[in-house]
Amino acid sequence: MSQSVSLLQGAKTIFTRDIRLAVRNRGDMVNPLIFFVLVASLFPLGVGPDPKLLTIMGGGVIWVSALLANLLAMDSLFRSDYEDGSLELLLLSPQPLWVMVMAKVVVHWLITGLPLTLLSPVLAVMFDVPGEAIPAVFLTLLMGTPLLSLIGAIGAGLTVGLRKGGILLSLLILPLYIPVLILGTGCIGAAISELPWVPFLMWQGALLMLGITFAPLAIAASLRVSISG
C-alpha cells in the first residue's frame, strides 16, 4: 500500500512540475496551436474556395495539421530534462521509470493534443464540414492525439541525446503515425458521407489501449538506451 502511495506521489510530482514549466513557457503551449491553425488555413488559399472540394479534403487537412503540430512539440518533451540533468535523476530514481514518463506524456497531451482537439470543430466549420460530422472530427482527434503523444515519446526518447534530433525524430515517427492518420481521416470521411463511423473510433480506441499498455515501457527503454549510449 505504501509503495503504491509513493508511486502515485512520484507521478504527481512530475506532473505538477511539468505543468508549472509549461505555464511559465507559454510559447511552448501556443506555438503548436498557431502552427495547427496556420497550416490548416493555407490549404483553402492554395486549392480555392470550392465548398465541395474543401469538404472532401477537410478531414485529411485537419488530421495532417494536427499530426505536424504534435510532432513540432515532440522534440522538446525530454530535451530540457536532458540538458539540466534531471532526466538522469529520473533514471536513477527507485520509482519505475515508465510511471514517470507516463506522467510527462500526459502533460504533453494536455498542453498540445487537447487544445488541438478543442479547436478542431472550428476548423471543421471553416472547411464546410457538415454539422452532423463535427462530432466525428472532435472524437477522432480526442482518441487519436493521445496515441500520437505516446508514439512520439518513443522517438523523442531515442533522439534526446542528439543535437539535431528533430529531423531523425520525424523520420522515425512519421511512419508509425500512418495507421492513426488513416483511421482518423477514414472516420471523418465516413461521417461526411453519412456512413457508419463509430467502427473507426473503436479501432482507434483499441490502438490507444495498446499504446497505454506498452508505450510507457518502450519510452522508458528508449531513454535508457539513449542515455547509456
MIKOL-170771 format. One line per 5 residues: number of its first residue (from 1); their letters; for each residue y, z, x of C-alpha. Coordinates in nm, 2 decimals, decimal comma, always signed. Each point is the difference from the previous one (the first is absolute). Example, Ala and Ser with C-alpha at 12.3 -4.5 7.8 and 13.67 -1.06 7.14 Angstrom:
1> as> -0,45 +0,78 +1,23 | +0,34 -0,07 +0,14
This chain:
1> msqsv> +0,00 +0,00 +0,00 | +0,24 +0,10 +0,28 | -0,08 -0,33 +0,18 | +0,08 -0,20 -0,31 | +0,33 +0,18 -0,04
6> sllqg> +0,08 -0,06 +0,37 | -0,09 -0,37 -0,04 | +0,24 -0,04 -0,30 | +0,27 +0,19 +0,18 | -0,02 -0,23 +0,30
11> aktif> +0,02 -0,31 -0,22 | +0,29 +0,15 -0,19 | +0,18 +0,07 +0,33 | -0,04 -0,37 +0,11 | +0,10 -0,12 -0,35
16> trdir> +0,32 +0,21 -0,01 | +0,10 -0,09 +0,35 | -0,04 -0,37 -0,05 | +0,19 +0,02 -0,33 | +0,29 +0,18 +0,17
21> lavrn> +0,00 -0,26 +0,28 | +0,01 -0,28 -0,25 | +0,29 +0,15 -0,19 | +0,19 +0,04 +0,33 | -0,07 -0,36 +0,10
26> rgdmv> +0,09 -0,16 -0,33 | +0,01 -0,35 +0,16 | -0,37 +0,01 +0,04 | -0,03 +0,05 -0,38 | +0,26 -0,25 -0,10
31> nplif> -0,08 -0,29 +0,24 | -0,34 -0,09 -0,15 | +0,15 +0,01 -0,35 | +0,29 -0,23 +0,10 | -0,25 -0,23 +0,17
36> fvlva> -0,21 -0,01 -0,31 | +0,29 -0,10 -0,22 | +0,14 -0,26 +0,25 | -0,33 -0,18 +0,06 | -0,08 -0,02 -0,37
41> slfpl> +0,36 -0,12 -0,08 | -0,02 -0,28 +0,25 | -0,28 -0,18 -0,17 | +0,19 -0,09 -0,32 | +0,28 -0,13 +0,22
46> gvgpd> -0,24 -0,22 +0,19 | -0,21 -0,14 -0,28 | +0,27 -0,03 -0,27 | +0,06 +0,17 -0,34 | -0,28 -0,15 -0,20
51> pkllt> -0,13 +0,29 -0,22 | -0,35 -0,14 -0,02 | -0,04 -0,03 +0,37 | +0,15 +0,34 +0,07 | -0,24 +0,16 -0,25
56> imggg> -0,30 -0,17 +0,16 | +0,09 +0,11 +0,35 | +0,16 +0,34 -0,09 | -0,32 +0,21 +0,04 | -0,08 -0,15 +0,34
61> viwvs> +0,36 +0,04 +0,12 | +0,03 +0,36 -0,11 | -0,33 +0,09 +0,17 | +0,07 -0,19 +0,33 | +0,34 +0,16 +0,01
66> allan> -0,15 +0,35 -0,05 | -0,26 -0,06 +0,26 | +0,25 -0,11 +0,26 | +0,23 +0,29 -0,08 | -0,29 +0,24 +0,04
71> llamd> -0,09 -0,16 +0,33 | +0,36 +0,03 +0,12 | -0,02 +0,38 -0,04 | -0,35 +0,03 +0,14 | +0,07 -0,01 +0,37
76> slfrs> +0,21 +0,32 -0,02 | -0,27 +0,21 -0,17 | -0,12 +0,16 +0,32 | +0,25 -0,13 +0,25 | +0,25 +0,29 +0,00
81> dyedg> -0,29 +0,25 +0,02 | -0,14 -0,18 +0,30 | +0,34 -0,01 +0,17 | +0,08 +0,37 -0,04 | -0,35 +0,12 +0,08
86> slell> -0,08 +0,15 -0,34 | -0,28 -0,26 -0,05 | -0,19 +0,15 +0,30 | +0,04 +0,34 -0,15 | -0,16 -0,12 -0,32
91> llspq> -0,30 -0,14 +0,19 | -0,04 +0,34 +0,17 | +0,04 +0,20 -0,32 | -0,30 +0,19 -0,13 | +0,07 -0,16 -0,34
96> plwvm> -0,19 -0,32 -0,09 | +0,21 -0,30 +0,11 | -0,08 -0,20 -0,31 | +0,16 +0,26 -0,22 | +0,32 -0,01 +0,20
101> vmakv> +0,02 -0,38 +0,01 | -0,07 -0,02 -0,38 | +0,31 +0,22 -0,06 | +0,21 -0,24 +0,21 | -0,14 -0,30 -0,19
106> vvhwl> +0,09 +0,16 -0,33 | +0,36 +0,06 +0,12 | +0,02 -0,37 +0,12 | -0,11 -0,12 -0,35 | +0,25 +0,23 -0,17
111> itglp> +0,29 -0,13 +0,20 | -0,11 -0,36 +0,01 | -0,26 -0,10 -0,25 | +0,11 +0,20 -0,30 | +0,37 -0,13 +0,01
116> ltlls> -0,13 -0,36 +0,03 | -0,23 +0,07 -0,30 | +0,29 +0,14 -0,21 | +0,22 -0,29 +0,08 | -0,26 -0,27 -0,07
121> pvlav> +0,07 -0,02 -0,38 | +0,36 -0,10 +0,08 | -0,12 -0,28 +0,23 | -0,25 -0,10 -0,27 | +0,28 -0,05 -0,24
126> mfdvp> +0,19 -0,20 +0,26 | -0,30 -0,24 +0,02 | -0,01 -0,03 -0,38 | -0,34 +0,17 -0,02 | -0,08 +0,07 -0,37
131> geaip> +0,05 +0,35 -0,12 | -0,37 +0,04 -0,08 | -0,09 -0,07 +0,36 | +0,25 +0,25 +0,16 | -0,24 +0,30 -0,04
136> avflt> -0,25 -0,20 +0,20 | +0,26 -0,06 +0,27 | +0,07 +0,38 +0,02 | -0,36 +0,12 -0,02 | -0,14 -0,25 +0,26
141> llmgt> +0,27 +0,11 +0,25 | -0,06 +0,36 -0,09 | -0,37 -0,04 +0,09 | +0,05 -0,24 +0,29 | +0,28 +0,14 +0,21
146> pllsl> -0,19 +0,32 +0,09 | -0,28 -0,22 +0,12 | +0,25 -0,19 +0,21 | +0,11 +0,32 +0,16 | -0,35 +0,11 +0,07
151> igaig> -0,10 -0,33 +0,16 | +0,32 -0,03 +0,19 | -0,03 +0,35 +0,14 | -0,32 -0,10 +0,18 | +0,18 -0,28 +0,18
156> agltv> +0,30 +0,23 +0,07 | -0,24 +0,25 +0,16 | -0,15 -0,27 +0,22 | +0,34 -0,14 +0,12 | +0,20 +0,33 +0,02
161> glrkg> -0,02 +0,01 +0,38 | +0,12 -0,36 +0,05 | +0,36 -0,10 +0,07 | -0,01 -0,31 -0,22 | -0,26 +0,12 -0,24
166> gills> +0,17 -0,15 -0,31 | -0,12 -0,35 +0,06 | -0,35 +0,11 +0,08 | +0,01 +0,22 -0,31 | +0,08 -0,29 -0,22
171> llilp> -0,29 -0,21 +0,15 | -0,24 +0,28 -0,05 | +0,10 +0,11 -0,35 | +0,10 -0,32 -0,18 | -0,36 -0,13 -0,04
176> lyipv> -0,11 +0,34 -0,14 | +0,29 -0,02 -0,26 | -0,13 -0,33 -0,14 | -0,25 +0,15 -0,26 | +0,27 +0,24 -0,13
181> lilgt> +0,24 -0,29 -0,03 | -0,25 -0,22 -0,18 | -0,08 +0,27 -0,25 | +0,36 +0,09 -0,05 | +0,12 -0,36 -0,06
186> gciga> -0,31 -0,07 -0,21 | +0,08 +0,30 -0,23 | +0,36 -0,12 -0,06 | -0,11 -0,36 -0,04 | -0,26 +0,10 -0,26
191> aisel> +0,26 +0,21 -0,19 | +0,24 -0,29 +0,00 | -0,27 -0,23 -0,14 | -0,09 +0,26 -0,26 | -0,35 +0,04 +0,15
196> pwvpf> -0,18 +0,34 +0,06 | +0,17 +0,15 +0,31 | -0,15 +0,35 -0,01 | -0,31 -0,10 +0,21 | +0,23 -0,08 +0,29
201> lmwqg> +0,14 +0,35 -0,02 | -0,35 +0,14 -0,01 | -0,09 -0,19 +0,32 | +0,32 +0,13 +0,16 | -0,09 +0,35 -0,11
206> allml> -0,34 -0,04 +0,16 | +0,15 -0,12 +0,33 | +0,25 +0,29 -0,02 | -0,27 +0,26 -0,04 | -0,18 -0,16 +0,30
211> gitfa> +0,32 +0,01 +0,20 | +0,07 +0,36 -0,08 | -0,36 +0,09 +0,10 | -0,03 -0,19 +0,33 | +0,35 -0,10 +0,12
216> plaia> +0,11 +0,36 +0,11 | -0,31 +0,01 +0,23 | +0,08 -0,34 +0,13 | +0,36 +0,09 +0,06 | -0,10 +0,31 +0,19
221> aslrv> -0,24 -0,19 +0,21 | +0,26 -0,27 +0,08 | +0,25 +0,26 +0,11 | -0,26 +0,16 +0,23 | -0,09 -0,33 +0,15
226> sisg> +0,37 -0,09 +0,05 | +0,11 +0,33 +0,15 | -0,31 +0,05 +0,22 | +0,02 -0,36 +0,12
